[in-house]
């Protein structure tokens, strides 16, 4: 039964897929990552003070460039230019893993355009550094057996589950986070996705995420007609509920706009470069995990040395290119790994159509605005299932090898100590800030480091 479901060009990376099928399959990738692609820039530009009336146009330029670059780097990852690109079913986007380090740089440098320029310069250098790591990946591959990459993938999935649940409730910064309306809207989207996925066939089943999100838009629009769209918070201030569609944002967006190269001048500063270089090493490990997860979950095999090397090189070069356009590092997007794992859609043309749509969003702001008004609970309804699929991919990778006592120890300590520290970062409160930034941001980094170290030091099992 499963083999029958997996027949068709959409389940083959090089399969010939007509545009009428490729476009909706690619669009659901864009919908899954759109908000996450822009959020890091909103956070860091806001921390630098690049917001409000004075810098409002600059922030818009940065968001526009983020969509353009995500599309371009994704195409490079899918099709490859020489050694750059792994030819793997990965969507690239603005990394949220650097937020902690960048926030620290902003605090040290006092914010402003100067701090943002230093972050961009550090990202150019760090991206080139990761690209070099990609070329050296083959001799380093022995440090990343299935038990290590599987633990990293598992950690990625576990760290994203909380993100999905927060979105499901409307976004944890929303005044009405966890309201009945948000929860019902998220539940409706999830129910529609599961129903379409398992009770329909063909393109409808493959496009279940897209159908669920479009249905979420429609339900939110109907809710806006029959339910109150505003409420009063505990301070007596009126606010608009998180599920309300902001059509004014679409109406006010421009039809066409040309992206700007180097909207922020690069500033060389060692205070930014050193911590960012360390994060690029971590990002390379995470990318190895993402590629391993997507190949195991989507194509039922392990990634090759060439695929991993090309993918990491693209990660680095893409991040340097992004920085020249004022965009934070562009890396493999774990959210879309979950989508590939859940749907098994690995066709290159399907993902490429999503990349082209991202480029169009960078050129036509009105199109981008339409997607950007998506309620968080609609995204969360899809995300809770997608992110959990990454956990399953990690388990599949780990269990590809016999679960010997050695492997059980590696996974147990990496998750228990490594991931535990990352998810309970208060335990690092008395350690230097640099260690807190690297190890306390998420469970991915410490879990990866612990897994790698234990894989090296523990004696091999006797066969």
PEMO-V341448 format. One record per backbone hydrogen bond with DSSP energy under -1.0 kcal/mol. NH is the residue of the N-H (numbers start at 1). CO is the residue of the C=O. E is the energy in kcal/mol with one decimal. If there is no record, write none. Layout:
nh=NH co=CO e=E
nh=NH co=CO e=E
This chain:
nh=5 co=1 e=-1.7
nh=6 co=2 e=-1.3
nh=7 co=4 e=-1.1
nh=11 co=8 e=-1.6
nh=12 co=9 e=-1.9
nh=15 co=12 e=-1.0
nh=21 co=18 e=-1.6
nh=22 co=18 e=-2.5
nh=23 co=19 e=-2.8
nh=25 co=21 e=-1.4
nh=26 co=22 e=-2.4
nh=27 co=23 e=-2.5
nh=28 co=24 e=-1.4
nh=30 co=26 e=-1.4
nh=31 co=27 e=-2.3
nh=32 co=28 e=-1.5
nh=33 co=29 e=-1.3
nh=34 co=30 e=-1.7
nh=37 co=33 e=-2.1
nh=38 co=34 e=-1.1
nh=39 co=35 e=-2.3
nh=42 co=38 e=-1.9
nh=43 co=39 e=-2.3
nh=44 co=40 e=-2.6
nh=45 co=41 e=-2.6
nh=46 co=42 e=-1.5
nh=47 co=43 e=-2.1
nh=48 co=44 e=-1.9
nh=50 co=45 e=-3.1
nh=51 co=49 e=-1.6
nh=59 co=55 e=-2.2
nh=60 co=56 e=-1.8
nh=61 co=57 e=-2.0
nh=62 co=58 e=-2.2
nh=63 co=59 e=-2.2
nh=64 co=60 e=-2.5
nh=65 co=61 e=-2.5
nh=66 co=62 e=-1.9
nh=67 co=63 e=-1.3
nh=68 co=64 e=-1.8
nh=69 co=65 e=-3.0
nh=70 co=66 e=-1.9
nh=71 co=67 e=-1.8
nh=72 co=68 e=-2.2
nh=73 co=69 e=-3.0
nh=74 co=70 e=-1.7
nh=75 co=71 e=-1.9
nh=76 co=72 e=-1.9
nh=77 co=73 e=-2.3
nh=78 co=74 e=-2.3
nh=79 co=75 e=-2.6
nh=80 co=76 e=-2.4
nh=81 co=84 e=-2.7
nh=84 co=81 e=-1.9
nh=85 co=310 e=-1.9
nh=87 co=77 e=-1.9
nh=90 co=88 e=-2.5
nh=93 co=331 e=-2.6
nh=95 co=329 e=-3.0
nh=99 co=96 e=-1.3
nh=102 co=98 e=-2.9
nh=103 co=99 e=-2.6
nh=104 co=100 e=-1.7
nh=105 co=101 e=-2.1
nh=106 co=102 e=-2.5
nh=107 co=103 e=-2.1
nh=108 co=104 e=-2.4
nh=109 co=105 e=-2.4
nh=110 co=106 e=-1.1
nh=111 co=106 e=-1.7
nh=112 co=48 e=-1.7
nh=116 co=112 e=-1.7
nh=117 co=113 e=-2.7
nh=118 co=114 e=-2.0
nh=119 co=115 e=-2.1
nh=120 co=116 e=-2.1
nh=121 co=117 e=-2.3
nh=122 co=118 e=-2.5
nh=123 co=119 e=-1.9
nh=124 co=120 e=-2.0
nh=125 co=121 e=-2.1
nh=126 co=122 e=-2.9
nh=127 co=123 e=-2.5
nh=128 co=124 e=-1.7
nh=129 co=125 e=-2.0
nh=130 co=126 e=-2.4
nh=131 co=127 e=-2.1
nh=132 co=128 e=-1.8
nh=133 co=129 e=-1.9
nh=134 co=130 e=-2.0
nh=135 co=131 e=-1.4
nh=136 co=132 e=-1.3
nh=137 co=134 e=-1.2
nh=141 co=138 e=-1.2
nh=143 co=140 e=-2.0
nh=144 co=141 e=-2.5
nh=149 co=145 e=-2.4
nh=150 co=146 e=-2.6
nh=151 co=147 e=-1.1
nh=152 co=148 e=-2.1
nh=153 co=149 e=-2.7
nh=154 co=150 e=-2.6
nh=155 co=151 e=-2.2
nh=156 co=152 e=-2.4
nh=157 co=153 e=-2.4
nh=158 co=154 e=-2.5
nh=159 co=155 e=-2.4
nh=160 co=156 e=-1.4
nh=161 co=157 e=-1.3
nh=164 co=160 e=-2.4
nh=165 co=161 e=-2.4
nh=166 co=162 e=-2.3
nh=167 co=163 e=-2.1
nh=168 co=164 e=-2.3
nh=169 co=165 e=-1.5
nh=170 co=167 e=-2.1
nh=171 co=166 e=-2.7
nh=174 co=171 e=-2.3
nh=177 co=174 e=-1.4
nh=178 co=169 e=-3.0
nh=179 co=176 e=-2.2
nh=183 co=179 e=-2.5
nh=184 co=180 e=-2.7
nh=185 co=181 e=-2.3
nh=186 co=182 e=-2.5
nh=187 co=183 e=-2.5
nh=188 co=184 e=-2.3
nh=189 co=185 e=-2.0
nh=190 co=186 e=-2.3
nh=191 co=187 e=-2.6
nh=192 co=188 e=-2.3
nh=193 co=189 e=-2.4
nh=194 co=190 e=-2.4
nh=195 co=191 e=-2.4
nh=196 co=192 e=-2.9
nh=197 co=193 e=-2.7
nh=198 co=194 e=-2.0
nh=199 co=195 e=-2.4
nh=206 co=202 e=-2.1
nh=207 co=203 e=-2.1
nh=208 co=205 e=-1.3
nh=211 co=207 e=-2.6
nh=212 co=208 e=-2.5
nh=213 co=209 e=-2.4
nh=214 co=210 e=-2.6
nh=215 co=211 e=-2.4
nh=216 co=212 e=-1.8
nh=217 co=213 e=-2.0
nh=218 co=214 e=-2.1
nh=219 co=215 e=-2.8
nh=220 co=216 e=-2.6
nh=221 co=217 e=-2.3
nh=222 co=218 e=-2.2
nh=223 co=219 e=-2.6
nh=224 co=220 e=-1.9
nh=226 co=222 e=-1.3
nh=227 co=223 e=-2.5
nh=231 co=239 e=-2.1
nh=233 co=237 e=-2.6
nh=236 co=233 e=-2.0
nh=239 co=231 e=-2.7
nh=241 co=229 e=-2.6
nh=244 co=241 e=-1.6
nh=247 co=245 e=-1.4
nh=249 co=246 e=-1.1
nh=251 co=247 e=-2.3
nh=252 co=248 e=-2.3
nh=257 co=363 e=-2.4
nh=262 co=324 e=-2.4
nh=267 co=117 e=-1.6
nh=272 co=269 e=-1.6
nh=273 co=269 e=-1.8
nh=274 co=270 e=-2.0
nh=276 co=272 e=-1.4
nh=277 co=273 e=-2.4
nh=278 co=274 e=-1.7
nh=279 co=275 e=-1.8
nh=280 co=276 e=-1.7
nh=281 co=277 e=-1.2
nh=282 co=278 e=-1.6
nh=283 co=279 e=-2.6
nh=284 co=280 e=-1.8
nh=285 co=281 e=-1.6
nh=286 co=282 e=-2.3
nh=287 co=283 e=-2.7
nh=288 co=284 e=-2.1
nh=289 co=285 e=-1.9
nh=290 co=286 e=-2.6
nh=291 co=287 e=-2.9
nh=292 co=288 e=-2.4
nh=293 co=289 e=-2.6
nh=294 co=290 e=-2.6
nh=295 co=291 e=-2.3
nh=296 co=292 e=-2.2
nh=297 co=293 e=-2.9
nh=298 co=294 e=-2.2
nh=299 co=295 e=-1.4
nh=301 co=295 e=-1.6
nh=308 co=304 e=-2.3
nh=309 co=305 e=-2.8
nh=310 co=306 e=-2.7
nh=311 co=307 e=-2.1
nh=312 co=308 e=-2.3
nh=313 co=309 e=-2.5
nh=314 co=310 e=-2.3
nh=315 co=311 e=-1.9
nh=316 co=312 e=-2.2
nh=317 co=313 e=-2.9
nh=318 co=314 e=-2.7
nh=319 co=315 e=-1.5
nh=320 co=316 e=-2.0
nh=321 co=317 e=-2.4
nh=322 co=318 e=-2.3
nh=323 co=319 e=-2.0
nh=324 co=320 e=-1.3
nh=325 co=322 e=-1.3
nh=326 co=323 e=-1.8
nh=327 co=322 e=-2.6
nh=331 co=93 e=-2.7
nh=333 co=91 e=-2.6
nh=337 co=333 e=-1.1
nh=338 co=334 e=-1.7
nh=339 co=335 e=-1.2
nh=340 co=336 e=-2.5
nh=341 co=337 e=-2.5
nh=342 co=338 e=-2.0
nh=343 co=339 e=-2.6
nh=344 co=340 e=-2.8
nh=346 co=10 e=-1.3
nh=347 co=10 e=-1.6
nh=348 co=13 e=-2.5
nh=351 co=347 e=-1.9
nh=352 co=348 e=-2.4
nh=353 co=349 e=-2.0
nh=354 co=350 e=-1.2
nh=355 co=351 e=-1.9
nh=356 co=352 e=-2.6
nh=357 co=353 e=-1.8
nh=358 co=354 e=-1.9
nh=359 co=355 e=-2.0
nh=360 co=356 e=-2.3
nh=361 co=357 e=-2.1
nh=362 co=358 e=-1.6
nh=364 co=360 e=-3.1
nh=366 co=254 e=-1.4
nh=367 co=364 e=-1.3
nh=368 co=364 e=-1.3
nh=369 co=365 e=-2.7
nh=370 co=366 e=-1.6
nh=371 co=367 e=-1.2
nh=372 co=368 e=-2.4
nh=373 co=369 e=-1.1
nh=374 co=371 e=-1.7
nh=379 co=375 e=-1.7
nh=380 co=376 e=-2.9
nh=381 co=377 e=-1.7
nh=383 co=379 e=-2.6
nh=384 co=380 e=-2.3
nh=386 co=382 e=-1.9
nh=387 co=383 e=-3.1
nh=389 co=385 e=-1.2
nh=391 co=387 e=-1.0
nh=392 co=388 e=-1.6
nh=393 co=389 e=-1.9
nh=394 co=390 e=-2.2
nh=395 co=391 e=-2.2
nh=396 co=392 e=-2.3
nh=397 co=393 e=-2.3
nh=398 co=394 e=-2.4
nh=399 co=395 e=-2.3
nh=400 co=397 e=-1.3
nh=404 co=402 e=-2.3
nh=408 co=404 e=-2.6
nh=409 co=405 e=-2.2
nh=410 co=406 e=-2.2
nh=411 co=407 e=-2.4
nh=412 co=408 e=-2.6
nh=413 co=409 e=-2.7
nh=414 co=410 e=-2.2
nh=415 co=411 e=-2.5
nh=416 co=412 e=-2.8
nh=417 co=413 e=-2.7
nh=418 co=413 e=-1.4
nh=419 co=414 e=-2.3
nh=420 co=415 e=-1.0
nh=421 co=417 e=-2.4
nh=422 co=418 e=-1.9
nh=423 co=419 e=-2.3
nh=424 co=420 e=-1.2
nh=427 co=424 e=-1.8
nh=428 co=425 e=-2.0
nh=429 co=426 e=-1.6
nh=431 co=428 e=-2.1
nh=436 co=432 e=-1.8
nh=437 co=433 e=-2.5
nh=438 co=434 e=-1.9
nh=439 co=435 e=-2.7
nh=440 co=436 e=-2.2
nh=447 co=443 e=-1.6
nh=448 co=444 e=-2.4
nh=449 co=445 e=-2.4
nh=450 co=446 e=-2.6
nh=451 co=447 e=-2.3
nh=452 co=448 e=-2.4
nh=453 co=449 e=-2.5
nh=454 co=450 e=-2.6
nh=455 co=451 e=-1.9
nh=456 co=452 e=-1.3
nh=457 co=453 e=-2.4
nh=458 co=454 e=-2.1
